[in-house]
Amino acid sequence: MILVSDATQELQPAELALARHIRTWCPALVLALTKIDASPDWRELAARNRAALSETGVVADVFPVSATVRQAAAKSGDAALNGRSGFPELLNWVGEQAARPIERTRALAAAVSVRAAAVELVETLQTRLNAVSQDNGIDQVTLLHQAQRRTEELRRQNVRWQNMLSDEITDLISDAEYDLRERTRVIVRHVDRTFDEGDPVQIWPDFQTWLEENLAEAVETNYNWVSDRSEWIAQAVASTFGPHYGHAPELPLTGSGVDSIPEVGAPKIERFKIGQKLFTGLRGSYGGVLMFGLVTSLAGLPLINPVSLGAGVAFATKSVRDEGGMRLQRRQALAKAAAQRHVDDVFIRFSKEIKDEVRQVQRRLRDHFAALSDQLSEELTRQRELIIAGSAERDRRTQRVKKEIDRLAALHRKAGALGTGAAPRRELSA
């Protein structure tokens, strides 16, 4: 192939690209630099064109020629002038190429084709290898660092939510017990005031209804407060996992015991019956009659007289009144004790039930967030495994690409061994 360009200007980028393309697939290429008769500095231009072709990777001879000089030499028959036209050298090169055996030409053409294909394949594989190396060297390390940071953050997060759950549940148990105790103390104080002023015989039925209703209200209020506090704890613990995983489970407290508060057992209250009053009055009047009868007998009056009888009546009345007051105090004390025992029983029972409910809440939250933590840990483990597996696959792919590059480089060298100068002077390497 003869590439023709005049000596009026240097080879342009398009011409250099064309020369590179031709030289890639053609085993023989020269540059015919024409019109040297019209360019005084054609020698410097030819030198620059040789340098440009060499920098482009094209191995080609440059033959400066002048058709005008050759035509003048042909007319005059001047051999020296014909030599200065440059055509004899160009024609000798053409003759050498034409005289080459066809088998040699075919071998050179095949070698050039193989080397050119090897060059293109190696460039493609090298580009792919660079991309794989970049992914493996930078992106994979970054991803592994990110996964490691998320794993460490998950460990710290597990410690935070476990400590928070334990502390909040401990505080909730203490506060729930104190709240129920305070509510029952208010009821006990009201019980004391009620029986300090009233007779259990008369007010016990109404008091019993009031006590049961207030105890039920106190227990239900305590349950509702514990339920709200449990929901708050669940949300607080869930917030430690971030907005993507901060979903707390439902925590409905059963409160089954609120509707099964036992009835207040009525104390054994003894009424001050008429017979007992008569007996107490008779016993009290006996002392008054006897004492005042003896005193008045000194005055000559009989033992039974109006004065002694009046004193007996006064003593009988006082005895009945004193006995009635003492019996009332005993009834009040019995009623207070019975009411207080009932309040204490309710407190002990429901305090235990609320603690059990809170423990159930703790177990439910612990299991829920432990499962969530395990899920996040498994996701991170899978991500690390995928990253490591991807890195290993990239390494294997890199090794395969390197082997292909080595194989193509060897093929390139073998093809170049078919003839010197049959292909571009551009060696391949892995």
Salt bridges, closest charged atoms under 4 A:
GLU10 OE2 - ARG48 NE 2.41
GLU123 OE2 - ARG426 NH1 3.10
GLU153 OE1 - ARG156 NH2 2.85
GLU153 OE2 - ARG160 NH2 2.99
ASP175 OD2 - ARG229 NH1 3.17
GLU177 OE1 - LYS355 NZ 3.53
ASP179 OD2 - ARG183 NE 2.84
ASP196 OD1 - LYS336 NZ 2.21
ASP199 OD1 - ARG331 NE 3.10
GLU270 OE1 - ARG327 NH1 3.67
ASP322 OD2 - LYS318 NZ 2.66
GLU323 OE2 - ARG327 NE 3.09
GLU323 OE2 - ARG330 NH2 3.85
ASP344 OD1 - ARG181 NH1 3.97
GLU353 OE2 - ARG349 NE 3.34
ASP356 OD2 - LYS352 NZ 2.79
ASP367 OD1 - ARG366 NE 3.54
GLU393 OE1 - ARG396 NH2 2.64
GLU393 OE2 - ARG400 NH2 3.63
GLU404 OE1 - ARG407 NH2 2.79
